[in-house]
């Protein structure tokens, strides 16, 4: 039975549901393009690789990032639907509250979910593992599904962080990718047998370039928030607690 709501709450529910639908459509589009048997995005990447002479290894990394984003958006849409539903149903309100309490108690500061997500990503890029993935369709599908799950875990972890800490966590993750990319760029040997050394170096350069581009936009924003007296961080932390 719906809770007693005034007009402002109805507007809040509509906005939350609209946000959830938008995130669901975006995530579903990526999932359909990357997890269906035909994998339409592979044809797009093949065309890009041919026309723009982009290394396939670099495109594989881009597809993995898109899977993480799809998982993040999917978890965000589910959270929006539960949040809106909690305003309309006592049962959903209790269920949403229980889930939030579990996340608070078991996933303090998002440490567990973020650590598991990073471990999933790192395991798939171990040279022996990635070489096997590129030769076995079953492992290829498992990698995609697990990266989708990792993106959802990142969303769950970010729920426990303030906006400043989210930006900082992103920057730290980006630095890890940049270090790995720099190693691929200067490594004297090909780590991945499926790709020749020039493609490995090009992929490493692409990783470094992506991180530099991210730094150019994220670091000024983080510094502005950090030196604004912490007000934004405090408000975000309070909002996160209120949502939970």
N, C-alpha and C positions, 0 to 999 in steps of 0.2 A: 504494500500500500504506500503511495507516495507520501513523502513528508510534507508538512505545511510550508509552502513556499510563497514568497511575494514576487512581484514582477522582476525585481533585481536578480533574484535567484534563477528565475526562468531565463533571463538574459544570460546569466553565467553558465547555465546548463547548455543553452544553445551554442554559446561560443566554445565551450569545452568540447561538445560533440562535434562541432565543425572542425576544430583543430584535430580531433581524433580521426575524423574521416579523411582530412587532408593527408595526415601522416600515414594512414592506412593505404590510401591510394598510391602515394609515393613509394612506400615500402613494397607494396604488392607489385608495382610496375618493375622495380628492380629485381624482386624475387622471381617473377615470371620470366624476365629476360635472362636470368642467370641460373635458375634451378630447374627449368623445364628441360625435357630431353633434347629439344632442338637448340636451346641456349642461343636465342637471337643475337645477344650481345657479342657472341663469338664472331658472327659475320661482320658486325660493325668493326670490331677490333681487327679482323683480318683485312678489311678495306683500309683502315687507318694505317696498319702496318705496311701495306703495299703502297698506298698513295703518298704517305708522309714519311716512309722509311723509318718507322718507329720500331724499336726492338721489341719482339714478342714478350721478353722477360719484363720489360717496363709495363706493358699492357696487362700482364698477369697481376702485377702489384696494384695497378689501378682497379682491376676487377675485384681484388680482395678488399681494397678500401671501400669500394661501393657496397660490398656485402656487409661490412661492418656498419656502414651508414644505414643500410636497409634494416639490419637488426636493431639498431638504435631507434630508428623511426617506428618500427613495428612495436617495440616495447613502449615507446612514447604514446602510440595510438591506444594500446591496451590500457595504459595508465589513465589516459584522458577519458576513455569510456567508463572505467571503474570510478573515476573521480566524479563524473557526471551522474553515474548510476547511484552513487552513495548519497546524492542529494534527493533522489527519487524513491529509494527503497531502503527500508530498515535493514533488510538482509544484506544488501550490497554495502551499506554503510558499515555494518559490523564486520563483514568479510574484508573490506578495504582497510579498516582499522587494524584487524589482526595481521594482515600482510605487512602493513607499515610497522607494526610493533616487532614482527619477526625480523624485518630488514634492519631496524634500529638496534636490536639486541645482538644479532649474529653478524652484522655487516657494518661494524662501527667505522665511520669515516670512509665507507666504501672500499675498505682495504681488501677484503676477501674477494668480492666480485671483480674488482679491477685487477687484482693479482692473477686470478684465474683466467680472465680475458687475455692479459698479456702473455700468460703461459701458453694458452691455446695458439695465439698468433706466432709466438717464438718457435713452438714445436714444428709447425708446418713449414717453417723456413730453414730448418736444419737440412743441410744439403742432401743427405741420404734420403730423408723423408720426402722432400720436394721432388727429387728425381723419381722416386717411386710413384708419387701422385701423378706426375705427368705421363706415366706409362700405364697406370691402372685406373680405369673409369670409376670403379667403386670407391677408391680412395679419393678421387677427384670430387665426387659428390659429397663424401664425408667431410672433406675439407671445407667445401662451400657451406654445408649445413652448420658445421662447428663455428665457422667465422660469423655466420648469421647469429648464432647463439652468443658468441663473444661480444658482438655489437649490443645485444640485449643486456648482457652483464655490465657493459660500460654505462648504459643508461641507468641501471639499478645502482651502480656505484656512484654515479654523478648525483643521484637523488640525495645522497648523504653529504654532499659538499656544497659550500657556498659558491657563488658565481666566480669569485676570484680563484678559489681552489680548483674549480673546473678548468679554467684557463691555464693555470699552472700545471695541472695534470696533463693537459693536452700538450703543453710546451715540452714537458719532460718526456712524454711518449715520442714526440716529434724529434727530440734530440737523440733518443735511442735509434730511431730510424735513420737519422742523418749519419750517426756513427757507423751503422751497418752499411749504409750507402757509400760512405767514404772508403770503408774497407773493401767493398766490391770494386770501387773505382781504382784503387791502387794495388790490389792484390795481384801478385805476379802469376798466379795460376787461376784457372777456371774452377770455381767451387761446385758449379752445377754442370754435370756432364751433358745435360740436355741442351745447354746453350753454349755457343762459342764465347771465347774471352771478350771480343769486342762488344757483344750484346750484354754481357755481364757488366762491363765497365759503363756502358750507356745507361743501364738500369740503375747502377750506383749513382751516376751523375744526376739522373732524374730524381732519385730519392733526396739527394742533397738539395737540388733546386727547389723541390716542393717544400722542404723544411725552411729554406731561406725565405721563400715567398710567404709561408705561414707566419714566420717570425716577424716579417715586415708589417703584418697586419695585427697579429695577436699581441706582441710585446708592448706596443704603444698603448693598446687598450688596457692591458693588465697593469701597466705602470700608472696610467691615469686613475684606475680604480684603486690601486694600492695606496697612492699618495693623496687620495681624496679624503683621508681621515678615517677610512674603514667603514663609512656609513653604508656604502653599497653592499659591502660584505656582510655587515650586521643585518641589514634588511633582508638580504637573500637567505642568510642562515635562518632568520626568523620565519620567512616564508616557507622554507623547506620544512621546518619543524611543524608549522601550522598545517601544511599539506599532508604531513605524515599523521 
